[in-house]
Every structure is written in structure tokens, then in C-alpha cells.
Amino acid sequence: MARDPRWPRVWENYGEDCLVNSIMGSFAVRGFQGDDPNNIPADRIATSVKHYMGYSMARTGKDRTPAYIPISELREKCFAPFKECVEAGALTIMVNSGSINGVPVHANYDLLTQWLKEDLKWDGMLVTDWADINNLYTREHIAADKKEAIQIAINAGIDMAMEPYDLNFCTLLKELVQEGKVPMSRIDDAVRRVLRLKFRLGLFDRPNTQSADYPLFGGREHAEVALRTAEESQILLKNKDNILPLASGKKILVTGPNANSMRCLNGGWSYTWQGHLADRFAGKYNTIYEALCHKFGSGNVSLEQGVTYKPEGSYTEENEPEIEKAVEAARNVDVIIACIGENSYCETPGNLSDLAISANQRELVKALATTGKPIILILNEGRPRIISDIEPLAKGIINILLPGNYGGDALANIIAGDVNPSAKMPYTYPRNQAELTTYDYRVSEEMDKMEGVYDYDAVVSVQWPFGFGLSYTSFEYHNFRVNATSFTADDELHFSVDVTNRGARAGKEAVMLFSRDLVASLTPENRRLRAFDKVELQPGETKTVTLSIKGSDLAFVGADGKWVLEKGDFRMQSGNQTLNMTCSQTKKWMTPNR
């Protein structure tokens, strides 16, 4: 989960919420593997869910550094997505490279063996990340040497070691078994898990993969899905004076370092580790500039970037800016589309010390604003970079995240109005460097107050909240109701709300159900997402959306690490509609999981 915007791997998951990660992660497992984890078809692959767990919550925000997480949050939020993926059939899990509460996860028997293998009765395989067992003696200093590090990790529950450097690993492990320091039963268990994975994949029958057996790979069908996915995941954040969609015939300046780069659209782990060579291989796809030329006509679209990245350099490297050229070009157009954000990176090379977007990019936008021409900001970034000083200068803002090879085409379709944006923010976008938070903060964390429909007694100052996203139409929520206003842990709760499209365009709306525990033995969270669905509505159309949960879904993990649903009042919310309901009976679980 992306719980800290400083983290360089924000873009590698489904956002900051544990429910979203649980649902999207479990569906991804079934998509990759199929519906039967014991028999993986030839056109599917095994998943490796990673990194187990708490990896994103390092105190420093930097990759592979220590995290300090209360047991309640570890169980309730960090563990939840992995539990859902295991129950969906995930065959392998990769372990967090860092430590939690001072214990390296590769050495944590409770988390690896007790929580995962025994409590969930999971028979899959645990694998390390790159040379991570070495870290137990080179970085974490809980082992004197490599041999002791191997002993600790294998006994904790590691089944497969990713050992890229030293074949002596095998010799040392054999010695540990002969010395009785690693029991043969642990070796047998690990080997069974490795072999079980290979049998499930059919590798003893089909050891090789031939590209000729996959004629649809990279074909039209997949391209259509990639385009549709990009269209439905780009978020309209601002649309002052209905600047968007743009009418045809407008003269457009495309500017900014992300305007003409496939590397920026794809991000890390694309073609190469850092993604820095993507433009060598993705030339047949359209950059943002090229897509806009195709959509609005090359005679109406000009390119003057003003700020550029160093070709194939590290993600922070920029060339000497030429802002004055962009300003001059802007004088001859009707609208400016400024494509800003980040270059590609991943893992530790993506660490940062300043969350604000680069100074050159901010100066570019400020200089363009002096022309008086309307500005549309395109945010193309792997994590939210602070733009509070330039946000007021833009009439329109679209956050396209890292949309892939068809991201430029998807954006052009949205800007032209051929696609109505429908995505919502998967994370909280911070306004200030010293006010980093998540939407489910504890109610005692008071900083500021939100406005409008998102004034849900919030007291946290952010640029855009989790779940925010605009459309080219407007939706009205009404008649919010539930089948029972008094409930227990065993009850099924069915919430319904009528949603009406009040605009002139067809559109899709992500309908979300939030809860707030009004009084609890642990300081309650501001609110929690409990269910969501997406509905498409024609102009003037009304649909009833029903979201169902169990009473037990409103439980939380207390300070003692136990799940509990406490008697008392809850406030439920969907859109701007709220209702109150009461849990009539306390239930505490004595099992690790509900």
C-alpha cells in the first residue's frame, strides 16, 4: 500500500487503502493465474505478491529502510491485502527487504511462518528479494556472518533464496543441516513448496515457453484493453470554467519535460529496470504530443518543452532549461498543455529528499502563466509531487499517473471529450511537505478543514483527498438507505443509494461506501472505505447502487492485536449522503483473523 507519498514505489500498487489493494490484488491474482491455483493453464503464470509486508511504511520514506508499525495496523491494514491474495490462490510471496519494529522481516518467524503459512494454511512458496539474506549480516547486523544469516532466514520460513552473487549459499546451508542448526524437516518443507509450485505450473510437462504458442501476445485485443484501462484510470482533478474538453480547432502548445517521452508514460520496470531506455523500444506508440497531433491535427498543435530531461539519465537529471522559448511559443496559441511530473525510476534509485516537483518545472509553469493563456496541467508521475504553488495558475489538471504505451492516446481522447473521465484518486495528494497523511487518519490528527462535498468533518489540509475525481457531467446522490439500522457482527448489511446523472453527457461514477466508528476503545479513524462499485449512467438516468458488507467488516484490531466489533454508533457515507446505525452487541475474536 502506498501509505507514504515519499516512497519510490507508490506507483507499483493500488494506492493507500487496504480494501482497494485487497480487491484489486486478489483480482490480479486470478487474472494472472486463472481460477484453479492447482492447475495453472499454459496461457497463465504464477503470481508473486510482494513485498510482505509493511514495505511502504518506512519511517524515512526511503526504499528498504526500517518501518515502525503498531500491531493493530500491521494486522488490520498491512496483512489484509496479502490475506486476500492468498485466499485467491497466490502461489508465491516475496518478502519485505527491510525491518518492522526492529526485526528484519526475513528473520521474523511470526510473520513468515505463523501468520502466513500456519494461520492461513498456505502451502505456497516464500522467496527473498535480491540477495536479501545477506542484509541480515551486512546491513541489519543481527547475524555475524553469511552462514548465520542463512540459518536465521531459513528457520524463519524462507523457502527460496534469490542469491545472485555467491554459490557458496548451497554449501553453507548443507553445513547448517549437518550441524543440526537447520532441521531437515524445514528443508523438506521448503523443497515441497518449490516442487509443488512447479507441478502446479506444469513445468515438468511443459518446461519451455515458445512465443509461437501465444499468437495474441501484444496484439490488437490486448491493445484495446490497454487503451480502455488508461482511459478509465486518468483522473480529472480541476476543470475551472469548464476549460475541458477542448473544442476542435483550438491552437495548442504542448510543453514540459513529459510532453514527448514514452519513458515518462511507462515508468520503471518497462523495457529495462529503471525504464530509461523505453524510447528506444516504444517508438511505434504515441507520446502525449504525438497523440494530441493525431487528435487535433498537427497544424493546430506545437511543441516547445522549455524543460527537458537528460536522455537516458537518472530520473532527477534535467537539461539547462529554455523556458523563454516556451513562453514565446505560447503567445501564438489558444491554450497551453503543460506536461510535468517525473521521469522514470524504481526502487532505491527513486529515493528523494524533496517532495516538491522540480524547480525548473515550477518556474516553467509560472512563466507560462504570465502570458495570460489558459493552462492545463498534465501530471505524469509515479507518486504525488507537491505543486501547491502552481496549482492556482492552472484552469485544468489531469493526473494520468503512469498510463503505459497507450496513455498518450487515452489522454488525447479525454482532452477532446471522446472519453468522459471517471477515475478517482487512489491516494491522498499532499499540499505541504510537513502535512503528509492518509484519508483514514485518526480523528485526533487535526490540521485544517476541507470544503464542499468533501467536508466530512475532516481537519486535514491536502491538495486532493483519496477518492476525489471529477467528470464532464455531474452526479447527484439521494435516498441513501440500509436494510437494518441495528446490527451485529453476523448480519449482512445492504446499503443502497440512488445516483442520477444530472449532466448532458453519459458518464461513469465510482460509488463508494465509507464508515466512521463514532466512539471506540482505540481512537477511531476519520473514515474507512468499506465497498465500492462503478456505474455508467446516460444523461438524466437514475440507477440504484447497492453495496453489501458484513457487520464484522466494521470491526477493527485493538491495541492487543485482537479483532473486535464494539457496541455503539457508526456513521455511514456515500457521496454527500450519510446515515447513522448502531451495533447492538460487542464481539471479540480470539482467532488471529476474522
C-alpha positions, -999 to 999 in steps of 0.1 A, spaced: 0 0 0 12 35 -8 9 49 27 37 75 23 40 97 -8 78 99 -5 82 62 -11 97 55 -46 73 25 -52 40 43 -48 32 36 -85 37 -2 -81 5 -9 -62 -32 2 -60 -29 32 -36 -31 39 1 -63 19 11 -61 -17 23 -96 -26 8 -87 -14 -27 -54 -32 -25 -71 -64 -13 -98 -64 -40 -75 -53 -69 -47 -76 -58 -69 -106 -55 -85 -100 -89 -50 -96 -103 -40 -130 -89 -70 -147 -105 -63 -128 -138 -27 -140 -139 -32 -175 -126 -67 -184 -136 -94 -198 -112 -76 -231 -102 -43 -225 -84 -35 -262 -85 -36 -262 -123 -22 -231 -140 -31 -231 -177 -4 -227 -203 -16 -191 -210 -13 -181 -174 15 -175 -149 21 -178 -112 20 -146 -92 44 -134 -66 27 -110 -42 51 -85 -28 66 -73 -6 53 -90 25 47 -67 44 47 -31 57 73 -23 30 58 10 20 57 24 56 94 31 62 99 59 87 122 78 63 100 72 32 130 57 15 132 23 -1 142 -7 21 146 13 53 130 3 87 93 6 94 77 10 128 41 -1 127 17 -8 156 5 -44 158 -31 -32 152 -22 -15 119 1 -44 109 -27 -69 113 -57 -48 101 -42 -30 71 -8 -43 61 -17 -80 63 -52 -77 47 -42 -75 10 -18 -104 14 -45 -125 31 -70 -118 3 -44 -127 -23 -36 -159 -6 -72 -168 -4 -75 -160 -41 -48 -187 -47 -15 -167 -49 13 -193 -53 43 -173 -42 50 -143 -19 82 -122 -19 94 -109 15 100 -72 25 137 -63 23 135 -41 54 126 -45 90 94 -39 111 97 -27 147 134 -36 147 131 -72 134 141 -78 97 111 -95 80 134 -122 66 141 -132 102 106 -129 115 92 -164 122 59 -150 135 51 -130 103 65 -156 78 55 -189 93 29 -183 119 8 -155 103 11 -166 67 18 -203 65 1 -217 96 -28 -193 103 -38 -192 67 -29 -228 60 -10 -215 29 11 -241 11 28 -217 -13 64 -206 -16 82 -177 2 110 -161 -18 135 -135 -8 142 -104 -29 177 -97 -44 204 -110 -21 183 -101 9 196 -128 32 230 -111 30 214 -80 46 209 -98 78 247 -96 85 258 -67 62 231 -42 70 209 -53 98 237 -68 119 215 -95 135 239 -122 122 277 -124 125 282 -138 90 265 -152 60 262 -187 74 243 -174 105 222 -152 83 211 -183 62 203 -202 94 181 -173 107 162 -168 74 156 -204 65 144 -212 101 121 -182 99 103 -196 69 122 -186 37 117 -213 11 137 -199 -19 167 -176 -17 173 -151 -45 211 -154 -44 227 -136 -74 263 -135 -63 276 -164 -43 271 -202 -50 286 -208 -15 250 -204 -2 243 -241 -10 274 -253 8 267 -232 39 231 -244 41 242 -280 38 266 -275 66 239 -260 88 217 -291 82 246 -314 91 253 -294 122 216 -296 133 211 -258 131 185 -261 103 163 -291 108 158 -315 78 121 -310 83 125 -274 73 144 -283 42 118 -309 33 90 -283 37 108 -257 16 115 -283 -12 79 -295 -12 68 -259 -16 92 -253 -45 82 -286 -63 45 -280 -56 48 -247 -75 65 -264 -104 39 -291 -106 11 -266 -104 27 -247 -133 31 -279 -154 68 -272 -157 77 -309 -157 54 -314 -187 60 -280 -204 95 -268 -194 98 -243 -222 78 -213 -233 75 -207 -271 63 -174 -283 45 -191 -312 21 -206 -287 9 -171 -278 -4 -155 -310 -24 -128 -292 5 -115 -273 9 -78 -280 -20 -79 -304 -50 -58 -311 -71 -73 -284 -46 -65 -257 -40 -30 -271 -77 -23 -268 -77 -33 -232 -46 -12 -225 -62 18 -240 -95 14 -222 -76 8 -189 -57 40 -194 -88 60 -202 -105 48 -170 -76 55 -147 -67 91 -156 -81 115 -130 -96 149 -138 -87 170 -107 -96 205 -118 -118 219 -146 -123 256 -139 -148 274 -162 -152 240 -180 -119 245 -198 -122 208 -207 -130 192 -230 -112 213 -256 -131 223 -288 -117 213 -321 -98 240 -340 -80 253 -309 -43 262 -312 -25 242 -286 11 245 -272 23 212 -257 52 219 -232 70 205 -203 95 176 -199 69 149 -200 53 161 -233 72 139 -258 85 109 -239 74 72 -239 98 67 -209 77 90 -188 44 73 -198 57 39 -189 78 45 -158 102 20 -143 102 -18 -149 94 -10 -186 118 -25 -211 146 -20 -186 149 -19 -148 148 19 -145 127 23 -177 154 47 -190 156 30 -225 119 29 -232 121 55 -260 144 31 -279 118 4 -280 84 21 -278 87 43 -309 56 28 -325 34 43 -298 23 79 -293 38 103 -268 14 129 -254 24 154 -281 20 129 -309 -14 117 -296 -26 153 -295 -13 159 -330 -33 129 -342 -64 141 -323 -64 178 -330 -44 180 -362 -6 186 -364 -13 221 -378 -30 230 -345 -5 216 -321 30 228 -315 58 216 -292 82 237 -272 91 219 -240 110 246 -221 123 220 -197 136 186 -207 152 155 -190 186 142 -199 181 114 -223 186 80 -206 198 98 -175 187 93 -139 152 105 -131 163 137 -114 186 149 -142 173 179 -163 190 198 -191 196 235 -190 160 250 -192 149 270 -222 118 285 -206 118 317 -227 113 296 -259 82 281 -244 69 314 -233 74 329 -268 56 299 -284 27 303 -260 19 338 -274 6 323 -306 -18 297 -292 -52 295 -275 -43 271 -247 -12 256 -231 -10 219 -221 19 217 -197 31 181 -191 50 179 -159 59 153 -133 87 128 -130 110 108 -152 111 70 -148 127 53 -118 121 24 -95 133 10 -62 162 27 -43 173 49 -72 139 66 -69 145 79 -34 141 116 -29 148 143 -4 123 169 -17 87 160 -25 80 192 -44 81 190 -82 114 202 -97 122 239 -95 126 242 -133 92 228 -139 76 251 -114 93 281 -130 82 270 -164 45 270 -153 49 303 -136 65 319 -167 38 305 -189 11 319 -167 24 355 -174 11 351 -210 -25 351 -198 -32 320 -218 -52 292 -200 -30 264 -187 -40 227 -184 -15 208 -162 -9 171 -170 6 153 -140 26 123 -153 43 110 -121 48 78 -101 40 95 -68 23 128 -59 48 157 -62 38 188 -44 25 216 -68 7 239 -43 24 270 -57 14 264 -93 -19 247 -89 -38 280 -87 -22 290 -121 -40 262 -140 -76 260 -152 -75 223 -157 -55 195 -142 -54 158 -151 -34 132 -132 -25 105 -157 -2 86 -133 19 61 -153 -6 50 -180 17 29 -203 21 28 -241 -15 39 -248 -15 66 -221 -10 95 -246 -39 83 -268 -61 79 -237 -53 114 -226 -60 129 -260 -94 112 -260 -102 127 -226 -90 162 -236 -111 161 -268 -141 148 -249 -143 115 -267 -140 99 -233 -155 112 -201 -130 108 -172 -143 86 -144 -113 77 -122 -108 86 -85 -77 93 -66 -61 61 -52 -41 81 -27 -41 114 -8 -23 142 -27 -4 163 -2 -4 201 -3 25 207 20 58 189 28 51 187 65 15 176 62 17 141 49 -12 119 58 -37 93 45 -75 96 43 -80 72 72 -61 92 97 -70 91 134 -96 118 144 -72 134 168 -48 144 140 -61 179 134 -45 203 109 -71 221 87 -106 218 72 -118 207 38 -146 223 18 -176 214 -2 -189 179 -6 -157 165 9 -163 184 42 -169 152 61 -157 168 94 -122 165 80 -95 185 96 -66 177 74 -52 200 47 -45 182 14 -44 191 -22 -68 164 -32 -83 137 -10 -84 100 -16 -114 91 -37 -116 125 -54 -121 128 -92 -142 150 -115 -163 142 -146 -176 161 -176 -210 155 -162 -224 158 -126 -239 131 -104 -265 135 -77 -268 111 -48 -301 107 -29 -322 82 -9 -293 66 9 -306 37 30 -297 4 47 -317 -28 53 -311 -26 91 -300 3 113 -292 -20 142 -268 -49 136 -244 -74 150 -212 -90 136 -231 -118 119 -256 -96 100 -255 -89 63 -258 -51 56 -271 -39 23 -266 -2 16 -285 13 -14 -282 48 -29 -298 63 -60 -274 80 -83 -286 104 -111 -267 118 -140 -277 155 -140 -255 165 -169 -257 163 -207 -230 136 -212 -230 99 -204 -206 91 -176 -193 66 -151 -193 71 -114 -173 52 -88 -198 49 -59 -180 44 -26 -193 34 9 -174 48 39 -178 42 76 -168 60 108 -168 45 142 -180 74 163 -167 62 197 -142 33 201 -117 20 226 -89 28 201 -90 64 188 -112 59 157 -102 67 122 -118 96 103 -134 72 79 -127 39 61 -137 27 27 -159 -4 30 -171 -11 -5 -172 4 -40 -187 -1 -74 -187 17 -108 -219 25 -126 -225 40 -161 -253 65 -165 -268 82 -195 -279 118 -192 -309 121 -169 -307 84 -159 -310 72 -123 -297 39 -111 -299 23 -76 -264 11 -65 -264 -15 -37 -232 -21 -18 -232 -50 7 -209 -58 36 -209 -79 67 -214 -64 102 -180 -79 110 -164 -58 83 -168 -28 107 -145 -44 132 -110 -32 140 -79 -46 156 -74 -32 191 -41 -24 208 -39 -60 220 -38 -73 184 -73 -88 186 -102 -81 162 -132 -65 179 -165 -51 169 -177 -28 197 -212 -19 206 -220 17 196 -228 41 168 -214 43 133 -219 69 106 -220 56 70 -215 78 39 -219 76 2 -213 107 -18 -228 136 2 -253 112 19 -250 100 54 -269 78 78 -263 65 114 -266 30 126 -259 11 158 -240 -21 166 -261 -37 194 -235 -63 206 -198 -64 211 -179 -93 196 -142 -101 201 -124 -127 180 -99 -150 198 -86 -162 164 -59 -142 145 -82 -134 116 -120 -127 114 
